[in-house]
Amino acid sequence: MQRRDLIIAPAGEAALILVAAAVGWATRQPLIFASLGPTAYELIETPERRSAQPYCVFVGHLVGVGAGFLAVWATGAWSVAPVSAAGVPAARVWSATLAAALTVLGTLLLRASQPAATSTTLLVALGLLQSPRDAGLLMAGVVLMTILGEPLRRLRLRSRGQGEGAQEPRSALSGES
């Protein structure tokens, strides 16, 4: 790690969160949510990973939203209270479990690995964001993060002397060795 990373990485990630939160504040729309934190981190701190590329960020979160809604529907959790300090209803346990599995499966099949998408799917499956409006706002936040983060990601790649073709190490799941 270079000394400048101690300034650039926190400043870049904070800037992405600040802009998403400020746009949300200015438009009075909740465009900031928990899974944008790890997304910002990945864009700035691990820009060489395939999962930090715009396709994976957008499609990964989209799969997470879709899997969350599918799991809520499949488990009948629509009318069940969301997870809260009062507890975790059983239907939400099954909804979260199914949503996580579907998200991983979907992102693997679409080659859109995005670790933060599992956080997105849990927001939906646990009942914290589960209206169509919520889904639209969630994806608007992802689009905003992608548009703002891509130039910063490319800048970080250039500052590290890495090209656009850099990818994370191959995994056993990829079927390649």
Contact map, one row per residue, 1 for C-alpha under 8 A:
111010000000000000000000000000000000000000000000000000000000000000000000000000000000000000000000000000000000000000000000000000000000000000000000000000000000000000000000000000000
111111000000000000000000000000000000000000000000000000000000000000000000000000000000000000000000000000000000000000000000000000000000000000000000000000000000000000000000000000000
111111100000000000000000000000000000000000000000000000000000000000000000000000000000000000000000000000000000000000000000000000000000000000000000000000000000000000000000000000000
011111110000000000000000000000000000000000000000000000000000000000000000000000000000000000000000000000000000000000000000000000000000000000000000000000000000000000000000000000000
111111111000000000000000000000000000000000000000000000000000000000000000000000000000000000000000000000000000000000000000000000000000000000000000000000000000000000000000000000000
011111111100000000000000000000000000000000000000000000000000000000000000000000000000000000000000000000000000000000000000000000000000000000000000000000000000000000000000000000000
001111111110000000000000000000000000000000000000000000000000000000000000000000000000000000000000000000000000000000000000000000000000000000000000000000000000000000000000000000000
000111111111000000000000000000000000000000000000000000000000000000000000000000000000000000000000000000000000000000000000000000000000000000000000000000000000000000000000000000000
000011111111100000000000000000000000000000011000000000000000000000000000000000000000000000000000000000000000000000000000000000000000000000000000000000000000000000000000000000000
000001111111110000000000000000000000000000000000000000000000000000000000000000000000000000000000000000000000000000000000000000000000000000000000000000000000000000000000000000000
000000111111111000000000000000000000000000000000000000000000000000000000000000000000000000000000000000000000000000000000000000000000000000000000000000000000000000000000000000000
000000011111111100000000000000000000000000010000000000000000000000000000000000000000000000000000000000000000000000000000000000000000000000000000000000010000000000000000000000000
000000001111111110000000000000000000000110010000000000000000000000000000000000000000000000000000000000000000000000000000000000000000000000000000000000000000000000000000000000000
000000000111111111000000000000000000000000000000000000000000000000000000000000000000000000000000000000000000000000000000000000000000000000000000000000000000000000000000000000000
000000000011111111100000000000000000000000000000000000000000000000000000000000000000000000000000000000000000000000000000000000000000000000000000000000000000000000000000000000000
000000000001111111110000000000000000000100000000000000000000000000000000000000000000000000000000000000000000000000000000000000000000000000000000100110000000000000000000000000000
000000000000111111111000000000010001100100000000000000000000000000000000000000000000000000000000000000000000000000000000000000000000000000000000000000000000000000000000000000000
000000000000011111111100000000000000000000000000000000000000000000000000000000000000000000000000000000000000000000000000000000000000000000000000000000000000000000000000000000000
000000000000001111111110000000000000000000000000000000000000000000000000000000000000000000000000000000000000000000000000000000000000000000000000000000000000000000000000000000000
000000000000000111111111000000110000000000000000000000000000000000000000000000000000000000000000000000000000000000000000000000000000000000001001100000000000000000000000000000000
000000000000000011111111100001110000000000000000000000000000000000000000000000000000000000000000000000000000000000000000000000000000000000000000000000000000000000000000000000000
000000000000000001111111110000000000000000000000000000000000000000000000000000000000000000000000000000000000000000000000000000000000000000000000000000000000000000000000000000000
000000000000000000111111111000100000000000000000000000000000000000000000000000000000000000000000000000000000000000000000000000000000000000000000000000000000000000000000000000000
000000000000000000011111111111110000000000000000000000000000000000000000000000000000000000000000000000000000000000000000000000000000000000000000000000000000000000000000000000000
000000000000000000001111111111000000000000000000000000000000000000000000000000000000000000000000000000000000000000000000000000000000000000000000000000000000000000000000000000000
000000000000000000000111111110000000000000000000000000000000000000000000000000000000000000000000000000000000000000000000000000000000000000000000000000000000000000000000000000000
000000000000000000000011111110000000000000000000000000000000000000000000000000000000000000000000000000000000000000000000000000000000000000000000000000000000000000000000000000000
000000000000000000000001111111000000000000000000000000000000000000000000000000000000000000000000000000000000000000000000000000000000000000000000000000000000000000000000000000000
000000000000000000000001111111100000000000000000000000000000000000000000000000000000000000000000000000000000000000000000000000000000000010000000000000000000000000000000000000000
000000000000000000001001100111111000000000000000000000000000000000000000000000000000000000000000000000000000000000000000000000000000000011000000000000000000000000000000000000000
000000000000000000011011000011111000000000000000000000000000000000000000000000000000000000000000000000000000000000000000000000000000000011011000000000000000000000000000000000000
000000000000000010011001000001111101000000000000000000000000000000000000000000000000000000000000000000000000000000000000000000000000000001001000000000000000000000000000000000000
000000000000000000000000000001111111100000000000000000000000000000000000000000000000000000000000000000000000000000000000000000000000000001000000000000000000000000000000000000000
000000000000000000000000000000011111110000000000000000000000000000000000000000000000000000000000000000000000000000000011000000000000000000000000000000000000000000000000000000000
000000000000000000000000000000001111111000000000000000000000000000000000000000000000000000000000000000000000000000011011000000000000000000000000000000000000000000000000000000000
000000000000000010000000000000011111111100000000000000000000000000000000000000000000000000000000000000000000000000010000000000000000000000001100100000000000000000000000000000000
000000000000000010000000000000001111111110000000000000000000000000000000000000000000000000000000000000000000000000000000000000000000000000000000000000000000000000000000000000000
000000000000000000000000000000000111111111000000000000000000000000000000000000000000000000000000000000000000000000010000000000000000000000000000000000000000000000000000000000000
000000000000000000000000000000000011111111100000000100001000000000000000000000000000000000000000000000000000000000010000000000000000000000000000100000000000000000000000000000000
000000000000100110000000000000000001111111110000000000000000000000000000000000000000000000000000000000000000000000000000000000000000000000000000100010000000000000000000000000000
000000000000100000000000000000000000111111111100000000000000000000000000000000000000000000000000000000000000000000000000000000000000000000000000000000000000000000000000000000000
000000000000000000000000000000000000011111111110001100000000000000000000000000000000000000000000000000000000000000000000000000000000000000000000000000000000000000000000000000000
000000000000000000000000000000000000001111111110000110000000000000000000000000000000000000000000000000000000000000000000000000000000000000000000000011011000000000000000000000000
000000001001100000000000000000000000000111111110000000000000000000000000000000000000000000000000000000000000000000000000000000000000000000000000000010011001000000000000000000000
000000001000000000000000000000000000000011111110000000000000000000000000000000000000000000000000000000000000000000000000000000000000000000000000000000000000000000000000000000000
000000000000000000000000000000000000000011111111100100000000000000000000000000000000000000000000000000000000000000000000000000000000000000000000000000000000000000000000000000000
000000000000000000000000000000000000000001111111110110000000000000000000000000000000000000000000000000000000000000000000000000000000000000000000000000001101100000000000000000000
000000000000000000000000000000000000000000000111110100000000000000000000000000000000000000000000000000000000000000000000000000000000000000000000000000000000100001010111000000000
000000000000000000000000000000000000000000000111111110000000000000000000000000000000000000000000000000000000000000000000000000000000000000000000000000000000000000000111000000000
000000000000000000000000000000000000000000000011111110010000000000000000000000000000000000000000000000000000000010000000000000000000000000000000000000000000000000000111000000000
000000000000000000000000000000000000000001000000111110011000000000000000000000000000000000000000000000000000000111100000000000000000000000000000000000000000000000000000000000000
000000000000000000000000000000000000001001100111111111011000000000000000000000000000000000000000000000000000000001000000000000000000000000000000000000001000000000000000000000000
000000000000000000000000000000000000000000100010111111111000000000000000000000000000000000000000000000000000000000000000000000000000000000000000000001000000000000000000000000000
000000000000000000000000000000000000000000000000000111111100000000000000000000000000000000000000000000000000000000000000000000000000000000000000010001000000000000000000000000000
000000000000000000000000000000000000000000000000000011111111000000000000000000000000000000000000000000000000000100000000000000000000000000000000000000000000000000000000000000000
000000000000000000000000000000000000000000000000011111111111000000000000000000000000000000000000000000000000001111000000000000000000000000000000000000000000000000000000000000000
000000000000000000000000000000000000001000000000001111111111100000000000000000000000000000000000000000000000000111000000000000000000000000000100010000000000000000000000000000000
000000000000000000000000000000000000000000000000000001111111110000000000000000000000000000000000000000000000000000000000000000000000000000100110010000000000000000000000000000000
000000000000000000000000000000000000000000000000000000111111111000000000000000000000000000000000000000000010000100000000000000000000000000000000000000000000000000000000000000000
000000000000000000000000000000000000000000000000000000111111111100000000000000000000000000000000000000100010000111001000000000000000000000000000000000000000000000000000000000000
000000000000000000000000000000000000000000000000000000001111111110000000000000000000000000000000000000000000000001011101100000000000000000100100000000000000000000000000000000000
000000000000000000000000000000000000000000000000000000000111111111000000000000000000000000000000000000000000000000001000000000000000000000100000000000000000000000000000000000000
000000000000000000000000000000000000000000000000000000000011111111100000000000000000000000000000000000100110000000001000000000000000000000000000000000000000000000000000000000000
000000000000000000000000000000000000000000000000000000000001111111110000000000000000000000000000001100100000000000001111100000000000000000000000000000000000000000000000000000000
000000000000000000000000000000000000000000000000000000000000111111111000000000000000000000000000000000000000000000000001100100000000001000000000000000000000000000000000000000000
000000000000000000000000000000000000000000000000000000000000011111111100000000000000000000000000000000000000000000000000100000000000000000000000000000000000000000000000000000000
000000000000000000000000000000000000000000000000000000000000001111111110000000000000000000000000001101100000000000000000100000000000000000000000000000000000000000000000000000000
000000000000000000000000000000000000000000000000000000000000000111111111000000000000000000000011001100100000000000000000111110000000000000000000000000000000000000000000000000000
000000000000000000000000000000000000000000000000000000000000000011111111100000000000000000000000001000000000000000000000000110000100000000000000000000000000000000000000000000000
000000000000000000000000000000000000000000000000000000000000000001111111110000000000000000000000001000000000000000000000000000000000000000000000000000000000000000000000000000000
000000000000000000000000000000000000000000000000000000000000000000111111111000000000000000000011011000000000000000000000000010000000000000000000000000000000000000000000000000000
000000000000000000000000000000000000000000000000000000000000000000011111111111000000000000010010001000000000000000000000000110000000000000000000000000000000000000000000000000000
000000000000000000000000000000000000000000000000000000000000000000001111111111000000000000000000000000000000000000000000000000000000000000000000000000000000000000000000000000000
000000000000000000000000000000000000000000000000000000000000000000000111111110000000000000000010000000000000000000000000000000000000000000000000000000000000000000000000000000000
000000000000000000000000000000000000000000000000000000000000000000000011111110000000000000100110000000000000000000000000000000000000000000000000000000000000000000000000000000000
000000000000000000000000000000000000000000000000000000000000000000000001111111110000000000100000000000000000000000000000000000000000000000000000000000000000000000000000000000000
000000000000000000000000000000000000000000000000000000000000000000000001111111111000000000110010000000000000000000000000000000000000000000000000000000000000000000000000000000000
000000000000000000000000000000000000000000000000000000000000000000000001100111110000000000000000000000000000000000000000000000100000000000000000000000000000000000000000000000000
000000000000000000000000000000000000000000000000000000000000000000000000000111111000000000000000000000000000000000000000000000000000000000000000000000000000000000000000000000000
000000000000000000000000000000000000000000000000000000000000000000000000000111111100000010110000000000000000000000000000000000000000000000000000000000000000000000000000000000000
000000000000000000000000000000000000000000000000000000000000000000000000000010111110000010000000000000000000000000000000000000100000000000000000000000000000000000000000000000000
000000000000000000000000000000000000000000000000000000000000000000000000000000011111000110010000000000000000000000000000000001110000000000000000000000000000000000000000000000000
000000000000000000000000000000000000000000000000000000000000000000000000000000001111111110010000000000000000000000000000000001110000000000000000000000000000000000000000000000000
000000000000000000000000000000000000000000000000000000000000000000000000000000000111111100000000000000000000000000000000000000000000000000000000000000000000000000000000000000000
000000000000000000000000000000000000000000000000000000000000000000000000000000000011111000000000000000000000000000000000000000000000000000000000000000000000000000000000000000000
000000000000000000000000000000000000000000000000000000000000000000000000000000000011111100000000000000000000000000000000000000000000000000000000000000000000000000000000000000000
000000000000000000000000000000000000000000000000000000000000000000000000000000000011111110000000000000000000000000000000000000000000000000000000000000000000000000000000000000000
000000000000000000000000000000000000000000000000000000000000000000000000000000000111011111011000000000000000000000000000000000000000000000000000000000000000000000000000000000000
000000000000000000000000000000000000000000000000000000000000000000000000000000011110001111111000000000000000000000000000000000000000000000000000000000000000000000000000000000000
000000000000000000000000000000000000000000000000000000000000000000000000000000000000000111111100000000000000000000000000000000000000000000000000000000000000000000000000000000000
000000000000000000000000000000000000000000000000000000000000000000000000001110010000000011111110000000000000000000000000000000000000000000000000000000000000000000000000000000000
000000000000000000000000000000000000000000000000000000000000000000000001000010010110000111111111000000000000000000000000000011100000000000000000000000000000000000000000000000000
000000000000000000000000000000000000000000000000000000000000000000000000000000000000000111111111100000000000000000000000000001000000000000000000000000000000000000000000000000000
000000000000000000000000000000000000000000000000000000000000000000000000001000000000000001111111110000000000000000000000000000000000000000000000000000000000000000000000000000000
000000000000000000000000000000000000000000000000000000000000000000010011011010000000000000111111111000000000000000000000000011000000000000000000000000000000000000000000000000000
000000000000000000000000000000000000000000000000000000000000000000010010000000000000000000011111111100000000000000000000110011000000000000000000000000000000000000000000000000000
000000000000000000000000000000000000000000000000000000000000000000000000000000000000000000001111111110000000000000000000000000000000000000000000000000000000000000000000000000000
000000000000000000000000000000000000000000000000000000000000000000000010000000000000000000000111111111000000000000000000000000000000000000000000000000000000000000000000000000000
000000000000000000000000000000000000000000000000000000000000000100111111000000000000000000000011111111100000000000000000110010000000000000000000000000000000000000000000000000000
000000000000000000000000000000000000000000000000000000000000000100110000000000000000000000000001111111110000000000000100110000000000000000000000000000000000000000000000000000000
000000000000000000000000000000000000000000000000000000000000000000000000000000000000000000000000111111111000000000000000000000000000000000000000000000000000000000000000000000000
000000000000000000000000000000000000000000000000000000000000000000100000000000000000000000000000011111111100000000000000000000000000000000000000000000000000000000000000000000000
000000000000000000000000000000000000000000000000000000000001001100110000000000000000000000000000001111111110000000001100100000000000000000000000000000000000000000000000000000000
000000000000000000000000000000000000000000000000000000000000000000000000000000000000000000000000000111111111000010000100000000000000000000000000000000000000000000000000000000000
000000000000000000000000000000000000000000000000000000000000000000000000000000000000000000000000000011111111100000000000000000000000000000000000000000000000000000000000000000000
000000000000000000000000000000000000000000000000000000000000001000000000000000000000000000000000000001111111110000000000000000000000000000000000000000000000000000000000000000000
000000000000000000000000000000000000000000000000000000000011001000000000000000000000000000000000000000111111111111000000000000000000000000000000000000000000000000000000000000000
000000000000000000000000000000000000000000000000000000000000000000000000000000000000000000000000000000011111111110000000000000000000000000000000000000000000000000000000000000000
000000000000000000000000000000000000000000000000000000000000000000000000000000000000000000000000000000001111111100000000000000000000000000000000000000000000000000000000000000000
000000000000000000000000000000000000000000000000000000000000000000000000000000000000000000000000000000000111111100000000000000000000000000000000000000000000000000000000000000000
000000000000000000000000000000000000000000000000000000010000000000000000000000000000000000000000000000000011111110000000000000000000000000000000000000000000000000000000000000000
000000000000000000000000000000000000000000000000001000111011000000000000000000000000000000000000000000000011111111000000000000000000000000000000000000000000000000000000000000000
000000000000000000000000000000000000000000000000011000011001000000000000000000000000000000000000000000010011001111100000000000000000000000000000000000000000000000000000000000000
000000000000000000000000000000000000000000000000001100011001100000000000000000000000000000000000000000000010000111111100000000000000000000000000000000000000000000000000000000000
000000000000000000000000000000000000000000000000001000000000000000000000000000000000000000000000000000000000000011111110000000000000000000000000000000000000000000000000000000000
000000000000000000000000000000000011011000000000000000000000100000000000000000000000000000000000000000000000000001111111000000000000000000000000000000000000000000000000000000000
000000000000000000000000000000000010000000000000000000000001111100000000000000000000000000000000000000100000000001111111100000000000000000000000000000000000000000000000000000000
000000000000000000000000000000000000000000000000000000000000100100000000000000000000000000000000000100110000000001111111110000000000000000000000000000000000000000000000000000000
000000000000000000000000000000000110000000000000000000000000000100000000000000000000000000000000000000000000000000111111111000000000000000000000000000000000000000000000000000000
000000000000000000000000000000000110000000000000000000000000100110000000000000000000000000000000000000000000000000011111111100000000000000000000000000000000000000000000000000000
000000000000000000000000000000000000000000000000000000000000100111110000000000000000000000000001001100100000000000001111111110000000000000000000000000000000000000000000000000000
000000000000000000000000000000000000000000000000000000000000000000010000000000000000000000000001001100000000000000000111111111000000000000000000000000000000000000000000000000000
000000000000000000000000000000000000000000000000000000000000000000010000000000000000000000000000000000000000000000000011111111111100000000000000000000000000000000000000000000000
000000000000000000000000000000000000000000000000000000000000000010011001000000000000000000000000000000000000000000000001111111111100000000000000000000000000000000000000000000000
000000000000000000000000000000000000000000000000000000000000000000011011000000000000000000010011001000000000000000000000111111110100000000000000000000000000000000000000000000000
000000000000000000000000000000000000000000000000000000000000000000000000000000000110000000011011000000000000000000000000011111111000000000000000000000000000000000000000000000000
000000000000000000000000000000000000000000000000000000000000000000000000000001001110000000010000000000000000000000000000001111111100000000000000000000000000000000000000000000000
000000000000000000000000000000000000000000000000000000000000000000000000000000000110000000000000000000000000000000000000001111111100000000000000000000000000000000000000000000000
000000000000000000000000000000000000000000000000000000000000000000000000000000000000000000000000000000000000000000000000001101111110011000000000000000000000000000000000000000000
000000000000000000000000000000000000000000000000000000000000000000001000000000000000000000000000000000000000000000000000001110111111011000000000000000000000000000000000000000000
000000000000000000000000000000000000000000000000000000000000000000000000000000000000000000000000000000000000000000000000000000001111111000000000000000000000000000000000000000000
000000000000000000000000000000000000000000000000000000000000000000000000000000000000000000000000000000000000000000000000000000000111111100000000000000000000000000000000000000000
000000000000000000000000000000000000000000000000000000000000000000000000000000000000000000000000000000000000000000000000000000000011111110000000000000000000000000000000000000000
000000000000000000000000000000000000000000000000000000000000000000000000000000000000000000000000000000000000000000000000000000001111111111000000000000000000000000000000000000000
000000000000000000000000000000000000000000000000000000000000000010000000000000000000000000000000000000000000000000000000000000001111111111100000000000000000000000000000000000000
000000000000000000000000000000000000000000000000000000000000000000000000000000000000000000000000000000000000000000000000000000000001111111110000000000000000000000000000000000000
000000000000000000000000000011100000000000000000000000000000000000000000000000000000000000000000000000000000000000000000000000000000111111111000000000000000000000000000000000000
000000000000000000000000000001111000000000000000000000000000000000000000000000000000000000000000000000000000000000000000000000000000011111111100000000000000000000000000000000000
000000000000000000000000000000000000000000000000000000000100110000000000000000000000000000000000000000000000000000000000000000000000001111111110000000000000000000000000000000000
000000000000000000000000000000100000000000000000000000000000000000000000000000000000000000000000000000000000000000000000000000000000000111111111000000000000000000000000000000000
000000000000000000010000000000110001000000000000000000000000000000000000000000000000000000000000000000000000000000000000000000000000000011111111100000000000000000000000000000000
000000000000000000000000000000000001000000000000000000001100100000000000000000000000000000000000000000000000000000000000000000000000000001111111110000000000000000000000000000000
000000000000000000000000000000000000000000000000000000000100000000000000000000000000000000000000000000000000000000000000000000000000000000111111111000000000000000000000000000000
000000000000000000010000000000000000000000000000000000000000000000000000000000000000000000000000000000000000000000000000000000000000000000011111111100000000000000000000000000000
000000000000000100010000000000000001001100000000000000000000000000000000000000000000000000000000000000000000000000000000000000000000000000001111111110000000000000000000000000000
000000000000000000000000000000000000000000000000000001001100000000000000000000000000000000000000000000000000000000000000000000000000000000000111111111000000000000000000000000000
000000000000000000000000000000000000000000000000000000000000000000000000000000000000000000000000000000000000000000000000000000000000000000000011111111100000000000000000000000000
000000000000000100000000000000000000000000000000000000000000000000000000000000000000000000000000000000000000000000000000000000000000000000000001111111110000000000000000000000000
000000000000000100000000000000000000000100110000000000000000000000000000000000000000000000000000000000000000000000000000000000000000000000000000111111111000000000000000000000000
000000000000000000000000000000000000000000100000000011000000000000000000000000000000000000000000000000000000000000000000000000000000000000000000011111111100000000000000000000000
000000000000000000000000000000000000000000000000000000000000000000000000000000000000000000000000000000000000000000000000000000000000000000000000001111111110000000000000000000000
000000000001000000000000000000000000000000110000000000000000000000000000000000000000000000000000000000000000000000000000000000000000000000000000000111111111000000000000000000000
000000000000000000000000000000000000000000110010000100000000000000000000000000000000000000000000000000000000000000000000000000000000000000000000000011111111100000000000000000000
000000000000000000000000000000000000000000000010000000000000000000000000000000000000000000000000000000000000000000000000000000000000000000000000000001111111110000010000000000000
000000000000000000000000000000000000000000000000000000000000000000000000000000000000000000000000000000000000000000000000000000000000000000000000000000111111111000000000000000000
000000000000000000000000000000000000000000010010000000000000000000000000000000000000000000000000000000000000000000000000000000000000000000000000000000011111111100000000000000000
000000000000000000000000000000000000000000000011000000000000000000000000000000000000000000000000000000000000000000000000000000000000000000000000000000001111111111110000000000000
000000000000000000000000000000000000000000000000000000000000000000000000000000000000000000000000000000000000000000000000000000000000000000000000000000000111111111100000000000000
000000000000000000000000000000000000000000000000000000000000000000000000000000000000000000000000000000000000000000000000000000000000000000000000000000000011111111000000000000000
000000000000000000000000000000000000000000000000000000000000000000000000000000000000000000000000000000000000000000000000000000000000000000000000000000000001111111000000000000000
000000000000000000000000000000000000000000000000000000000000000000000000000000000000000000000000000000000000000000000000000000000000000000000000000000000000111111100000000000000
000000000000000000000000000000000000000000000001000000000000000000000000000000000000000000000000000000000000000000000000000000000000000000000000000000000000111111110100000000000
000000000000000000000000000000000000000000000000000000000000000000000000000000000000000000000000000000000000000000000000000000000000000000000000000000000000110011111100000000000
000000000000000000000000000000000000000000000001000000000000000000000000000000000000000000000000000000000000000000000000000000000000000000000000000000000100100001111100000000000
000000000000000000000000000000000000000000000000000000000000000000000000000000000000000000000000000000000000000000000000000000000000000000000000000000000000000000111110000000000
000000000000000000000000000000000000000000000001110000000000000000000000000000000000000000000000000000000000000000000000000000000000000000000000000000000000000001111111000000000
000000000000000000000000000000000000000000000001110000000000000000000000000000000000000000000000000000000000000000000000000000000000000000000000000000000000000000001111100000000
000000000000000000000000000000000000000000000001110000000000000000000000000000000000000000000000000000000000000000000000000000000000000000000000000000000000000000000111110000000
000000000000000000000000000000000000000000000000000000000000000000000000000000000000000000000000000000000000000000000000000000000000000000000000000000000000000000000011111000000
000000000000000000000000000000000000000000000000000000000000000000000000000000000000000000000000000000000000000000000000000000000000000000000000000000000000000000000001111101011
000000000000000000000000000000000000000000000000000000000000000000000000000000000000000000000000000000000000000000000000000000000000000000000000000000000000000000000000111111111
000000000000000000000000000000000000000000000000000000000000000000000000000000000000000000000000000000000000000000000000000000000000000000000000000000000000000000000000011111111
000000000000000000000000000000000000000000000000000000000000000000000000000000000000000000000000000000000000000000000000000000000000000000000000000000000000000000000000001111110
000000000000000000000000000000000000000000000000000000000000000000000000000000000000000000000000000000000000000000000000000000000000000000000000000000000000000000000000011111110
000000000000000000000000000000000000000000000000000000000000000000000000000000000000000000000000000000000000000000000000000000000000000000000000000000000000000000000000001111111
000000000000000000000000000000000000000000000000000000000000000000000000000000000000000000000000000000000000000000000000000000000000000000000000000000000000000000000000011111111
000000000000000000000000000000000000000000000000000000000000000000000000000000000000000000000000000000000000000000000000000000000000000000000000000000000000000000000000011100111
